[in-house]
Amino acid sequence: MTTPLWQPSQATIDATQMTALMRHIKDKAATDLNDYADLHAWSVEHLEAFWSLWWDESGVVADVKGETVLEHPDAMPGARWFPEARLNFAANLLKRRDEHPALVICDERLRRKVISYAELHDQVAKLSHSLLLSGVTAGDRVAGFVPNSEHAVIGMLASASIGAVWSSCSPDFGFNGVLDRFGQIQPKVLIATDGYTWNGKSIDTRERVARISDAIDSLNQVVIFPFLNDEPDTHGIDRAVSWEDYLNNAATEVAFEAQPFDHPLYILYSSGTTGAPKCIIHSAGGTLLQHLKEHRLHTDLDERDVLFYYTTCGWMMWNWLVSGLACGATLVLYDGSPFSPGPEVLWEMAEREGVTVFGTSAKYIAACEKEGLTPGRSFDLSRLQTVLSTGSALSHESFDYVYREIKGDLLLASISGGTDIVSCFALGCPIRPVYRGQLQCRGLGMAVDVYDDDGNPLRGDKGELVCTRPFPSMPIGFWNDPTGERYRNAYFATFPGIWAHGDYAEITPEDGLIIHGRSDAVLNPGGVRIGTAEIYRQVEKVEGVLESLCIGQEWEGDVRVVLFVRLKEGLSLDDTLRDEIKRTIRANTTPRHVPAKILQVADIPRTLSGKIVELAVRNVVHGRPVKNQDALANPEALKLFENLPELQY
């Protein structure tokens, strides 16, 4: 068996909330649970008992729980959780109301602000009453064109308190990208920033907000808050008022409106690189229960913790981060480039704020290593207990880097799920060891498996990541999909009645999980399936390569592997570097993985949440249209892949 990189001490294991839950289940269900594998198996085999017990143990605030846990348990989609329940999502995140810090807001301009739980409640009370005066009622949409600031959190909580649906985009979205999203859901109120900063540059967004306001007829009100400037200028923006003028300063209490468990809470969006973004509707109860499980059990989060996740309001990890308020923790919000004003800015912040849980992307960790950062030696990270990574597969070498250069005694959790479920299928486990390159476990109450093309479970081989039983954070559906056909086609067309997530994965002998990339980006040279993550991991080892993108090009009746690399400034791809890349891939994988072509490009296109877009590049290489380039952060990069002469022979 593989040697672990980290093993929790018995004292650490005994003190976790997960171990406490195991003890409770042993007593209540009179069943032996000796380790996480036993606990996970019980949670899946006794699905209703697990989620009902977790509702009670996590302290969900609700008017009614009800007797029924799950209606139509064999229907996917169609299962309905806690159909009699009545609750309010915001009430669960604002149940703490003291002077303990709720939010610490930081940005690349080195500004810092602290808001207590009492102050947060006060601000939510003022905004929720203002929204009511603007005619917002349960089920209406409130949209946020917002940086990762307190305004986004207050806007979401105020909306949720009255049963309205919150949906946000980060301000780096272009006009068409915003309209493709908010234009579909027809919000009644838009909360927007006057601008933002990125990598030392100030970007004024007021002209864009004016165009958005003009284009969305459903808007009753546009609320502008100052982020770039001291005072926002609302002139020229139809239906606009400043944040300070809008707030109802007489309001002191939040009237939390109880709603059904499956009442809409969020609308999130697919990347939209192959067409208009899908508007994915998530429920208040499902999001709450799932996030409480992932925070308290899988991250061992409680009111003593300081939780940070580097994210924007256009990525589902923002929604995940904000739910940490339900644990009474302090959240650290950061807006701006993670390398501005310097490459060490986030680690300086982690030291200053005493961050205990540091969340980021696999790309950021790899970039820190490329920059030669040594956070563990440069900063006091004594309070840091957990590092979380998502967005793409975390390479084996990045595991090594974290334990070598950040901290040797911490839980490194590579986690994986997505916008589709606003949560995780596989994630961390504080009572299990960490193995190099592996996600520690499949989530509690999640019947996650890996299937071959015929729908048979696989062990020790790669296949489709699936979930075979219902779970609370399944989407309610898609916006403007009255028959549910688009929803069913997105997740249930591959294996009827089974959620197919679109990830190419493998369950390991240690009962962990490895994600090898997206299924639709899997390479297939000579009929052999290869996950792109397997190649990226090797290319990242090569000095001089900043990042890469791999596709399969249709060629002479087969598929050949083509690798594009972005190099450090001043470097050129010559035969020596090309041979080193090939040798590294061949030595650590198989000859099938070695690219037939390796080409240097100046930039690699990515979505606004930072994910590289293999499918879009594949379409460009094959002369096919990329339908929605507004979904990209740098759409101009696609031109670098057009009509490349090296791919014509």
Buried (B, 14 or more C-beta within 10 A) or exposed (E): EEEBBBEBEEEBBEEBBBBBBBEEBBEEBEEEBEEBEBBBEBBBEBBEBBBBBBBEBBEBBBEEBEEBBBBEBEEBBBBBBBBEBBBBBBBBBBBBBEEBBBBBBBBBBEEEEEBBBBBBBBBBBBBBBBBBEBEBEEEBBBBBBBBBBBBBBBBBBBBBBBBBBBBBBBBBBBBBBBBBBBBBBBBBBBBBBBBBBBEEEEEBBBEBBBBBBEBBEBBBBBBBBBBBEEEBBBEEBEBBBBBEEBBBEEBEEBEBBBBBBBBBBBBBBBBBBBEBBBBBBBBBBBBBBBBBBBBBBBBBBEEEBBBBBBBBBBBBBBBBBBBBBBBBBBBBBBBBBBBBBEBBBBBBBBBBBBBBBBBBBBBBBBBBBBEEBBBBEEBEBEBBBBBBBBBBBBBBBBBBBBBEBBBEEBBBBBBBBBBBBBBBBBBBBBBBBBBBBBBBBBBBBBBBBBBEEEBEEBEEEBBBBBBBBBBBBBBBBBBEBEEBEBBBEBBBEBBEEBBBBBBBBBBBEBBBBBBBBBBEBBBEBEEEBBBBBBBBBBBBBBEBBBBBBBBBBEBEEEBBBBBBBBBEEEBEBEEEBBEBBBEBBBEBBEEBBBBEBBBBBEBBBBBBBBBBBBBBBBBBBEEEEBBBBBBBBBBEBBEBBEEBEEBEE
